[in-house]
Amino acid sequence: MCGIVGVVSNGPVNQLIYDALLLLQHRGQDAAGIVTQQERKFFMHKAKGMVRDVFRTRDMRALPGHSGLGQVRYPTAGNAYSEEEAQPFYVNAPYGIVLVHNGNLTNAQALKTELFVTDHRHINTESDSEVLLNVVAHELERATRGLTLKPEDVFTAVRAVHQRIKGSYAVIAVIAGHGLLAFRDPHGIRPLCFGRNAETVMVASESVTLEGTGHQFERNLLPGEAVFIDLDGKVHAQQCAEQAQLNPCIFEFVYLARPDSTMDGISVYQARLNLGESLAKRVVSTVPPNEIDVVIPIPESSRPSATQLAHLLGIPYREGFVKNRYVGRTFIMPGQAVRKKSVRQKLNVIGSEFKGRNVLLVDDSIVRGTTSREIVQMARDAGARKVYMASAAPPVRFPNVYGIDMPTKEELVAHGRTVEEVRQIIGCDALIYQDVDAMKRAVQAAAPRDPNGIAAALNGFDASCFDGIYVTGDITSDDIVRLNEKRVGTNESQDDTSRLTLPNATVSTQEV
């Protein structure tokens, strides 16, 4: 999960891309990067850290041009601590291409060998995004064979890319002197949309990016579709996959996306309200509502679900935790040692909401259980008589291979355990999970409908971390083991240093 944006404009784009990345900061806090294009030159600045820390005034001044792209990084493969693996990535032939990528290639290692042996291209990092860039560059070279680049050549190249790569990918690339290319994997697992205003065409991970920068949302890219925006702002689009089906990642709606975004026509906020409504039915079957004094969300993503649940059960809704907004999302931070140290830095209790009460805590999901256990203990320390825990998502039992950092079964608290065993680990008095089918129905109910009441264009969801079904149809247990070996390297020791306390490394702006 990363946040990506690309723009073609009549005016300077550096500030626009910066503003867009701030709106996408929730999608990645490890590193940030911007590339702009002026004439045929690219200007790049990228470094580890938050957007506001990576870019200073001098950096922004060194990013001229009327087109460009940016990314906020959340690492799931490669080296989380490597400056070299911050995006965008650049390759100088053909034309000169810069690229940003959200997702995870499941056949990156095989492609890396293929690129070296057959295509004679060198990969210099462990990032699958650099592999993807070189596949795109090679196929563009094959499609044009030295001739002038036309939109049809771009679409020919993307068709070949779809045939070679596997996994999840939303991609934005700028081709020097020609325009901006964006495309999405044939299952639409990772999101991508575009819009415009009088001066600019923008492509971004979430609709909130468009709205927050003064652009009119136009539409989502279809699964398998490629969009090419020339430097005059003309949009060319073509379906480039033979068997495209829309199966977006359901975890986007549960946790990852901002609630004010609409993804593939589904309001994230409405989806979370629906999840709360469905969860309320599960709560009633486990804990009588008259035994619950108050419903308290674990901020932020669970608030809509908790609000709806409390409303339906007729139980007071209260804010019992105050979040420190200057600490990164614990789910995103690599390393359990970092997570353990950060929970109490991140949340503080309002003691009066807990003391002497039976409290129902509502979270969006429970992945590793580390945070949940800490929060339950915080509630008890604040004087709660009983602490019940409800999850708006089902148990996370399976590794995710499409770009979310939950790749090992051993790290998942629900894998191989009953609900009762998980309850004992977390330490709550009752544990209520959402049902898998109910979750899918709840999110699908928020999808737009055709005149017959059918959710338009939606084939289903990638819910692999909940149901173990991988929508690409090519994932085996051996693949999961292999992908786990390529996951982000972390240090679990007591000396593990949280990047919350480290200043960002100084990285100079480059002209590439």
PyMOL commands that set and color helices and strands:
alter all, ss='L'
color gray80, all
select helices_A, chain A and resi 14-23+25-27+51-54+57-61+83-85+108-117+128-144+151-164+207-212+250-256+268-284+289-291+303-313+336-346+351-353+370-381+409-411+419-426+436-444+464-467+477-485
alter helices_A, ss='H'
color red, helices_A
select strands_A, chain A and resi 3-9+31-38+41-48+67-73+89-91+97-105+167-175+179-184+193-196+200-204+216-220+225-230+235-239+262-263+266-267+294-297+321-323+347-349+358-363+386-391+430-433+510-511
alter strands_A, ss='S'
color yellow, strands_A
deselect
rebuild
show_as cartoon
